[in-house]
């Protein structure tokens, strides 16, 4: 079908001018295969979600050659039939009821059928039989002509019509090529072995996480069992029983986890290890913070088992045990004096343990999502004492915790054998490594006091800083740097993605006010811009550090998805991809690293957000016009979906202006803006169709909830198509 759609018009908009700007595309399909070939409207190869009734459409004409077009002169006669399907008046259950009504009198014992001439009645177009016949002829394509049709065939045609009209309703229609979405959405890949294929895809996606977690669980289990059995055979077991074995087993896992929890936050070490391809291929460095949180969960479990069994079981048994048994077993450890419960709590070992638990409870509680983000669900009195700063400072209580842990491990009243006091053995290497990193960072940060070349204040309380590039500061696209402003705090360092390309002679970061520190930095630069002196506050850098986004270089095709300020890490990648292609010149003999094609999908709520990266998008678009190595799409969710009558005039003006000037009136860039949220299923369908047999890296930066949905889509389309989507999430 060749399909030409025109968007709904207001009386003062010329239909002729829109018609002259519209484009056509073609495809054909057979209805007998129960798949659809749909050519959707232009402007973008993506679709947006539609959550309401669309406007009245101009008449659609379907000629014998399969061409479909709309003309103003045909509107009056065909508004009703299009409204029936386009506005939700008819649903499949209604069509099915009409089919059953006719089929019930004509069924001869075989599969229910109706005449093709009854197609118009079934879909609610009995008052326009000529249009229904033309519509049927176009939808059937080259299918063999039969006298009757089955319910399955009618359902296929209905689905094709629904998608066709959905494309007309939801899309701007003047610029982009049409594309076939329905076939990919409806097809199944190897349905008999689907479970095996899905399991295989899941294994390939998660095996690196799985083996690390399983190894950690196995080591913890072995240590717990080893210590449990060891204390089961000791004299103290006669007094405290299995409570003692449980507490000591948990203590051994605590030693391990208190050592391991430092490793995922050793940023310099992780950044160096990322450079080794074979290590990076088996260790999931992108999940370092998730593993940090997992170990913290293990510490919580260990503390409950260790401290809980001691306080609730072991200590009461010591103070209340038979004096004879006490003297024969553990009296020497207490100076041959049977202590009371209060006296046990006053010992150095127990007192340090209780203080450690209090400090850890404070740090863990303030590190959770709601206090750290100052969630509105918290009471106002609690919100005043929470936030990122509170989290950051409280987390440094771990320095006291580790000091108390060493003291706690020395004064054990059940053993005086130094060989069994092994806590220092677990902690030595991780603590020295972490301490060395902090010292190295302190020295390097003094060397990286940078000059601010330019500071810009953008809508949405975003500060863009153009910084002098320190000598020896080498990084890759996707990396981030830590920023410190001593005027705010000499201790706080906050991570920000670099939006400049490695080839640039400067560094650029974008800082949005999402917390107390960023709000203060915004206020300082705002005051500096307004003052006559125009003196900026001092800024120090530490880094660069590796992040999930830098793995884009592993793929020939990359999809970059950013929500709001989450698009920040992808700006550097886009510039690097375009620069890489300019250098290689697309010569077959040239050797280059990096993607051959990059897609950016940036979703934002406010139009003013486009000001953040307008210069970058213009810079990327200019050399990309001939190369087409980067395809950018922006989505503005505050505008009614494309096809809604309330945004129809805006869509028309936007399309006309873009066709004439090549600039989008919403973003003021060469990148067209779509309305409403993206239809991710349709986007992934198109990508799978365009890049068959390819391995596509999908990189996401934004809130966690959409990340889960996108990861599910990656798994779904990896199982249902020949394209493999590999999901990566940037910490947000």
Phi, psi and omega in degrees: 000134168265123187237130178234113181254147170238143183280159181302142185246147169272158183304329185267007178256129184288123176293326182294322181293324178289321182297325180289340182264349186284159182234161181237159173210163188225155172193164179220155180203164178253131183288339183295339181273003181055036173233163186240146173241108189242133173251113186265170185290164188273184182104323183201145174279012181244163178239153176250156180288142182242124186234027180199178179281141182272177181279172175291133184261153172292163184294140176258123178256131178242114183268173184296331179280005178089359181284137180240131179211168179235139178226147184296326183292344183261002188298312191300321186283338190236016178295316184299309181298325178290321178298326182301316182272321186287332185256013172084009178292327179249133174239170184299325180297327177290318178297319180296321178297318178295321177298313181297327179297319179280319185292333183297334181263349185242002181282127182256030179097348177262194179300137184300136181220157171227167178286150176299330180293344179271005182302315181299320178295318183298323184263008175084023180245032183296338180276352178229067185297328181294315179296318179299321180293318178294320178298317179296319181297320180289321181290325181288331181063232184264018182297145178300136182285126177235158181286323185236163176227150180270171178296324178298316179295320178296320179296320177299315179296321180296317180296321179295318177297318182299315180293320179300311181290329175297320177297318179295322184284321193262355189238146168287146200230030188241349191235316191275161170291152175278161183212152181267114180257325193295323184300315181293324181292323187273335187285155176240144178254112175054065186298330182292326182250025186300320180299320179293317181296316181296319178296323179294317179296317179298321179296315180295330183280327191240006187295327180293319176295319187297314185290327177294314181294317179296321177297316179299314179296321180295316180296316178299319181294319180295316179297318179297314182295319181299313182287326179299312180292321181301315182278345176291336182261013182257163183296326182297339180297332180294336180267315189253344176066211184290346175299319179295314181299319180295316181296318181288325175297317178295324180298323180293321177292328178296319178302314180297312185290328176293336175278315184292329187295342178280332187295317181295345180255013173274085191297317182295319179297315180296319180298321178291319181293331178299332183290338179273113190298319185289326177289316180296335182283342182242343180252125181279077182298334180294342181259023185299319180288326176295321178292324175302316179290324179296316178296322177300321175297321176296324177294319178301314179298316180297320179296318180296316180291314184290304182290321182295315181291325176298308186290322187267343187230305186296308185294319175299325179289325178295311183288336183252008183285164177296135185297325180295313179295322180299314181294327183280346187243289192241013183298325182298326180291343181244022180066031179058030175235123180280111187279157172278173181298319180294321179295325178294318180296334182275355180291158181301318183299311184287319181298315178295324178296317180294317179296320177300316181297321179296313179298317181293323179296320178296311182297316182293319182295316182282351178269351179288167190300312189293312177293322183294323180265005182052057183301138178298340180290344178281150175301148183301325179294327179283321182299329182294334183251015177242187182121178184296319180299316179299316177300315185295313182289319181294330180293337179278005169294345181299335178298316177291325181298316181291324176296316178293328180295320177296314178298316180302321183284340181281319186265068176267124184273357178259353178208144176241009180279118183297332180295336180270351177268078192262006184303316182298330179294320178293320191272338191306302185293310179300319181293316178296320179296314181292318179297319178298321178296316181296322178293316179299318179295321180296319179292314182294323182296328177293331179281341186254040168286120189250151175273135179273112182281326183201141176229131181235141176255121182250159174302155183083013180058056178242132177253128175252122182246124173259116190244151173293136182279115181296150178295131180085003180276094181250135183211170176245156177300138182100345179283169178228166178230155176267137183242135176232140174237102184299338178293335177267309180200133179280357184247334188277131174236131183236137184277138176217136180291145177276123180263357175272157178274154180302333181282344181292150180273007180221171174247148177222136175228150175244126183242119177256145182283097178243357181203184185293318181295313181294329176294320179293321179294323177296316181296319180297315182286330176294317177296320180295323180291326183279336182284155180288329182291328179057040179265126182269152175292157179291145179227133174244147179242150172221127181146200004276165180235150182285152179214171183300324187294335183290350176285000179302333184294345181283346190244149173279331178236128178232144175241120183251120184240116180236134177252118181063230180291352177295349177284352186306308184294345185270346180295318178296322180296316180300315179296320181293322179296314179295316179298322179297321179287327176296320181290317183288331179066014180060025177283138183297329183276350183285144178252120183224157176245144178118173185292151172273337182212136179229135177245132175246130173237108183249119182249125180219160186265329185245141178298326181297341180297333182295341179292337184298314187239024182300317180296320181294315182295322176294319180296320180288322184292326186298305178283345184277349185299323180271328186277324182056037177274340180238132178238116185248140178222128176247147182232127179251108188278351182277353180260146178300146185304150179299129184108341176287138183300334181286344177242009184296314181295320178299320179297319181295313180297319180300315182293317180296316181295320180294318181296327183275320189246346181074017180235136178279132183287342181277309184266347183058036177225170175288002182266118181292144181258131175260156182259148179072184183283153179290149170269091188298326180299317179292323179296314179294327177299313180296317180299318179295325179289319182286330186235065178295143177066009183267161174250112187253128175272121180254119183244127185235140173221119182165194179300160186286326185300309177297332180299319180296319179294319180293322179295322176296320178295322177300316178294318182299310184283341173288333179270330186264348180230174179276358179268138179253125178254124181250118188268137175228134179244128175278139176294131189241000000 
